[in-house]
Amino acid sequence: MFVTVPVYRRAMSEEATNGKVSSSPSPQLTQSAPNVEMAQMTLNESSKITFLDQFRAFSKFGDTKSDGKHITLSQSDKWMKQAKVIDKKITTTDTGIHFKKFKALKISYGDYNKFLDDLAKTKKVDLEEIKKKMINCGSPGVTQVTAGKAASAVERLTDTSKYTGTHKERFDASGKGKGIAGRKNIVDESGYVTGYQNKDTYPAAH
């Protein structure tokens, strides 16, 4: 009985017999490489937020009619507070003094850079450090909560010893939930008085 062996299988068998292993990559691996590269490029592009991008975003914050080309003092202060640029060294009084030098309610992107440069020189703060904070502060209105504060809040909200009213009745002294007994008044019809310790111990013969 003769068995037909495909050519490519016979070639692989011969290579295995001769101790040769093909070094050519599999088609599946070859095709996946471009996909990984494209995903990495997309990730890099999405992470490249510029100072101009943030300027446009905050200049529209709270103003639906804004075109993103001019920013007000109020919007600027919100941006700088969120970026933690406004602190003990730089205050809203400082920003107000330097912003009003332009004698306008709104200033352009070019003038805003001049405003920051003037502010940084006066307060002796690194301009690039200010811009770095303002770039990385997130979208307008986003409050960054530290892990310590978040953990403290969760701990406070899950401390059953501080519960009051009906919520308090749903847990025992150890903090374990009582189940349905903590949500409904269940009538004990066993005939025993409340708190009797020897329930169901009396001999059935009597």
Summary of the structure (lengths in Angstrom):
residues: 206
radius of gyration: 35.3
end to end distance: 88.9
largest distance: 100.9
contacts: 404
relative contact order: 0.06
helix: 52%
strand: 4%
